[in-house]
Amino acid sequence: MSWDVVLIKTKTNKEKIENIKTPVQFDRDIFIKEMKKYVPDLNIEDKTWLFLNREYYSVEFNMGKEKKADCIMLHIRGGKEPEDLFEIILEKFQCRIFDCSSGEFIGNGIESAFGKWKEYRDKVIGK
């Protein structure tokens, strides 16, 4: 069970999700190269499915098989939201993070749904 978010960028990075018709594509090789600079423990063995394992969370980056992608899906597991990782991504890639659980973009005063997801997950697994 994972908490899922999507990295997406547009020309203005201000559109509502329903108004995004043509996102700016991510170049997989550039994304991987840049991420590795700032997140050296990122596992890039499989360029279509990157993996980051940290003490309080793990993240799988679903990169897809194509060289360019409209978005990148992150599958997050663990007991803590990866805020440090999000800061790097937002700063270095000029994109936004769409929270699939809340249906909102994270940031600008909008809290993520991680806490609610974690509460649900803990209930399901009997913690």
Salt bridges, closest charged atoms under 4 A:
ASP4 OD1 - HIS75 ND1 2.91
GLU15 OE1 - ARG96 NH2 3.89
ASP27 OD2 - LYS68 NZ 3.47
ASP29 OD2 - LYS67 NZ 3.48
GLU34 OE2 - LYS37 NZ 2.94
ASP41 OD2 - ARG54 NE 2.75
GLU60 OE1 - ARG77 NH1 2.52
ASP84 OD2 - ARG54 NH1 3.21
GLU91 OE2 - LYS92 NZ 3.07
ASP122 OD2 - LYS118 NZ 3.20
ASP122 OD1 - ARG121 NH2 2.66
